[in-house]
Amino acid sequence: MNRFTASLLKVFIAVTVPGFVLLMSVLLIFQPWFLGYEYAKRDFPPDMYGFSQEDRLQYGLMSISYVTAVNPEFDIDQIADSDNTPLYNQREVEHMRDVRNVFQIVRTVWGGLIFIYLGIMTFSWRKPRLIHAFMQGLFIGSMLSLIIMVLMIGASLLVFDQLFDSFHRLFFSEGSWLFYENEALIRLFPLKLWTDGFVAVGILAFVFSMVFLTISRDSEKKISFYN
């Protein structure tokens, strides 16, 4: 039973680590700080329909805050421009609510994985076979994550349109993410923002994977030494 449990544990960790790393990176990048960073870049495209840099920053940060907050202080349809006209039309409002729901699910799943990992480590305490299996799973999962992130970064740079389309088809209903270039969502969150965001997520996830790979490798050496 102990050997079976160890094998099961190794497989579980190996399979879930790539998702854990990716979700963690998404949660860290999809934040107000990244929007401010992108808007400040010299090569970030200006809005062709009248938003100033200050307008973009104000409306963009409010929109991101709505998506990421556990209990937002306002609904997305309450955001208005300087003329007190609603910033988003009904289709945009519905999409932003969908985005918020997906983001909250991502955060819940990621938090659940942390809870499970902590429970596993507590249960495995003073059980060398299980600790060994955990570290083996972490090593394998980190290797898988590195491969996936390299592919993701490459796809973001070479075939971003297909990647972006596939991503939205996975999480949203058909066509609900398509908008005209003069609509507020596209003006605030143009294609370059998403291209840079996907690459940033891939790079950050790659770094996390390398950290976990190093931790698991060094821990494996210590376990082997003490055994």
N, C-alpha and C positions, 0 to 999 in steps of 0.2 A: 504493500500500500504506500509506504514511504517513497519508494522508487517511482511508482505511478504518479503520486502527488508531485514529486519533483519534476517529472517530465511534463505534466500538465501545466505546472507553474512556468516552466521555461517557455513553452509554446505560447501561453497567454501573454507573458511579458514581451516576447519577440514580436507578436502580432500587434499588440496595442501601442508599443513605444512609438512607431512612426506617426500614428494618429495623434498621440499625446503631444509629441514635439511640434507637429504641424498646427494643432489647435492652440498651443501655447504661443506660437509665433504669430498666428492670426490675431489673437487677443491682445498681444503687445503692439502690433503694428496698427490695427484698426482703432486708433485712439486720436484725440485732438492734436497731440504733439506732432504726429506724422503729417496731418493736414497742414499745420502751420509751417512745417519744414518744407513741404512740397510747394506751397504757395510762395514761399520766399526764394525759391530757386530761379535763377536768371532765365532758364530755358522753359519755364512753365508757361503754357500758352495763355495769353490774356483773354478775357471775355469779350466777344465781339458784339454783345447786345446790351452793354451798359453797366454791368457790375464793376464797381471799383475794387481795388485790392481789399479795402476795408470792408466793403459789402460782402465780398466772397468769404473773408475770414469770419465775419460775424455770423452769416447765415450757415456757412459750412460747419463751424464749431457748434452752433446750436443743433444742427441736424445730427452730427456725430454724437453729441451729448445725449440726445434723445435715444439713439440706437443703443448706446453703451450703458446708460444709467440703469440700475436695478429698478428704481422707482423714479422715472422722469418727472420733472416739475411741470411739464407742459406736454400737450399732444402735438404731433407733428403738423397738424392742420392749423395750429395757432401761430405758427411762424409767419410773419407778414413783412412786406417790404416797407420802404419809407413812406409810401402812400397808403399804408394800412391795408394793402391788398394781399390776400393770401399768397404766399410764395409758391406753393405747390398746388397743382391741379389734382383732381380726385384720383387719377391713375397714379400720379407720383406719390400721393399720400398713402394709397394702398400698398404700393411697392415698398415704401419706407417702413411701413408697419410689418410687412413680410420680412424685411431685412432685420428689423429689431427682433422679431421672433426667432429667426435663424441664429442671430448673435447670442441671444439669451440661452438657446439650446446648446450652442457650442460651449458657452461658459459653464453650463450645468454639467455637460458631459465631461469636460476637462476637470472640473472640480470633483466629479464622481470618481474619475480615474485616480486623482490624488488620494482620495479617501481609500480606495481599494488598494493602492500601492502601499500606503501607510499601514493598512490592516495586514497586508501580506508580510511586510517587514517585521511587524510586531509578532505575528504568528511564527515567523521563521527565526526569531531570536533564539540563539543557542542551538539551532538545528543546522549544522554545517552543510548537510546535503541540500537543504532548501535554500540556504544562502548562496550556495554554489550554483544552483539552478537559476535563482533570481539573477545573478550576475551574468550567467551564460545567456539568459534571455535578453538582458539589457544589452549585452554585446551584439548579439545577432540583430536585435531590433534597431540598434544604432547604425549598424552596417546597412540594413535595409533602408533606414531613413536617409542615410547619406546618398544612396543610389537614387531614391525617389526625389530628393531635393535637387540633385544635379539634373535629373530629367525635367523637373518643374522649372528650374531656372532657364534651361535650354529652350523649353517650350515657350516660356514667357518672352524670350528674346527673339525666337524664330517664328513661332506660329501662335502669337498671343490671341488673335481673334478667335481661333478655334478653341483654345483653352478657355477663354473668357465665356464663350458661348456654351461650352460643355459644363462649366461650373454653374452657370445660371440655370441650365436645363435640369441639373441635379437637384437644385434647391427651390426653384420657383416655377410657377405654372407657365405654360408656353406663351411667349410673347410679352409677358408682364414686365420684363426688364428693358423693353425697347422704347426709346423716346426720341423726339426730334431734338436737333442740336440747339434750338432756341428755347427749350424747356429748362426749368431751373436746375433739375438734377444733373443734366449734362453740362450746364454752364458752371456748376459748382464742383462737379466731380468728372472732369473730362477723361478721355482715354489715357492720357499720359499718367494721370494719378494712379489709375489701376495697373498700368504696365509697371510703373515703379513700385507699387505696392506688392504685386505678385513677386517681383524680383527680391524685394526686401524681405518678404516672408520666407522665400526660399533660402536666402543667405542666412537669415537669423536661425532658421531651422537647421541649416547645415552646421552652424556654430554650436548649437545646442547638442546636435548629434555627436559632434566631435568631443564635446565635454563628457557626455554620457559614455561614449566609447572609451575614452581615457580612464574614466572612473571605474568602469566595469573591468577593463584590462588590468589596471593596477590592483583592483580588489581580488581578481582571479589569482594574480601572482602571490598576494599575501595569503590567500586561503590555501594555495598549493604549498607555500612555505611552511605554514603552521601545521598542515596535515602531514 
